[in-house]
Amino acid sequence: MTNRCETADQTDPLDGIMLCFLLILALCTRVYSANARHRTCWWNEVCKEEFHSKFRCRCPKWSYCRSPGRYYDAHCSMTRTGYIWTQPETSLSLEIDK
């Protein structure tokens, strides 16, 4: 019978360092986005969740916040097909007109 604690000692120490780095990066990103007026979306990031009235982030100028229909998550895309969500110019905290 193998003890699980013995296998933990054989892991690469870089894995733990990378995990700590990713956690710090995630926390810093959350703090920054909470304080920022708006944040630009990353590639393939959800810009608007279904059934929510606020945008999560702003799509770059060359893309659209689009979804296959009204009741789906919207992602930034260069394609103008589907349901296009118009993002407000000033702040992402503004409610979407229903």
C-alpha positions as CSV (number, residue, x, y, z in Angstrom):
1,M,0.0,0.0,0.0
2,T,1.4,3.4,-1.0
3,N,1.2,6.4,1.3
4,R,-0.1,9.5,-0.6
5,C,2.2,11.8,1.4
6,E,5.3,10.0,-0.1
7,T,4.2,10.9,-3.6
8,A,3.8,14.6,-2.7
9,D,7.5,14.9,-1.8
10,Q,8.4,13.9,-5.4
11,T,6.6,16.8,-7.1
12,D,8.5,19.5,-8.9
13,P,9.0,22.6,-6.7
14,L,8.4,24.8,-9.8
15,D,4.8,23.5,-9.9
16,G,4.1,25.1,-6.5
17,I,5.8,28.3,-7.5
18,M,3.7,28.5,-10.7
19,L,0.5,27.9,-8.8
20,C,1.4,30.7,-6.3
21,F,2.2,33.0,-9.2
22,L,-1.1,32.2,-11.0
23,L,-3.1,32.8,-7.7
24,I,-1.4,36.2,-7.2
25,L,-2.0,37.2,-10.8
26,A,-5.7,36.2,-10.5
27,L,-6.1,38.2,-7.3
28,C,-4.4,41.3,-8.7
29,T,-6.6,41.1,-11.9
30,R,-9.7,41.0,-9.7
31,V,-8.7,43.9,-7.6
32,Y,-7.7,46.0,-10.7
33,S,-10.9,45.2,-12.5
34,A,-13.0,46.1,-9.5
35,N,-11.4,49.5,-9.3
36,A,-11.2,50.2,-13.0
37,R,-13.9,52.0,-15.0
38,H,-13.8,49.4,-17.7
39,R,-11.6,46.5,-18.7
40,T,-10.9,45.2,-22.1
41,C,-11.9,41.6,-22.8
42,W,-9.3,39.0,-23.5
43,W,-9.6,36.7,-26.5
44,N,-12.6,34.4,-26.3
45,E,-13.7,35.9,-22.9
46,V,-17.3,36.2,-22.1
47,C,-18.3,39.9,-22.4
48,K,-21.8,39.4,-21.2
49,E,-23.4,36.5,-19.3
50,E,-26.9,35.3,-20.1
51,F,-29.7,36.8,-17.9
52,H,-27.4,39.5,-16.6
53,S,-28.0,43.2,-17.4
54,K,-24.3,44.3,-17.0
55,F,-21.3,43.7,-19.2
56,R,-18.3,42.0,-17.7
57,C,-15.7,43.7,-19.9
58,R,-15.5,45.8,-23.1
59,C,-14.7,44.2,-26.4
60,P,-11.8,45.8,-28.4
61,K,-12.8,48.4,-31.1
62,W,-12.4,45.8,-33.9
63,S,-14.8,43.3,-32.5
64,Y,-18.4,42.9,-31.3
65,C,-20.0,41.5,-28.2
66,R,-22.1,38.8,-29.9
67,S,-24.0,35.7,-29.0
68,P,-25.9,33.1,-31.0
69,G,-29.2,34.4,-29.5
70,R,-30.5,36.6,-26.7
71,Y,-30.4,34.0,-24.0
72,Y,-26.8,32.9,-24.5
73,D,-23.4,34.0,-23.2
74,A,-21.9,36.6,-25.5
75,H,-18.2,36.6,-26.5
76,C,-16.0,39.1,-28.4
77,S,-16.0,38.2,-32.0
78,M,-15.1,39.9,-35.4
79,T,-18.3,38.4,-36.9
80,R,-21.4,40.6,-37.1
81,T,-23.8,37.7,-37.3
82,G,-26.1,36.6,-34.4
83,Y,-27.2,38.8,-31.6
84,I,-25.0,41.9,-31.2
85,W,-24.9,43.6,-27.8
86,T,-24.3,47.3,-27.9
87,Q,-21.9,48.2,-25.2
88,P,-22.2,51.6,-23.4
89,E,-19.4,54.2,-24.1
90,T,-19.0,55.4,-20.5
91,S,-19.2,52.7,-17.9
92,L,-19.8,49.0,-17.9
93,S,-21.9,49.3,-14.7
94,L,-24.7,50.9,-16.7
95,E,-27.8,48.8,-17.0
96,I,-28.9,47.5,-20.5
97,D,-32.2,48.8,-21.7
98,K,-34.7,45.9,-21.6
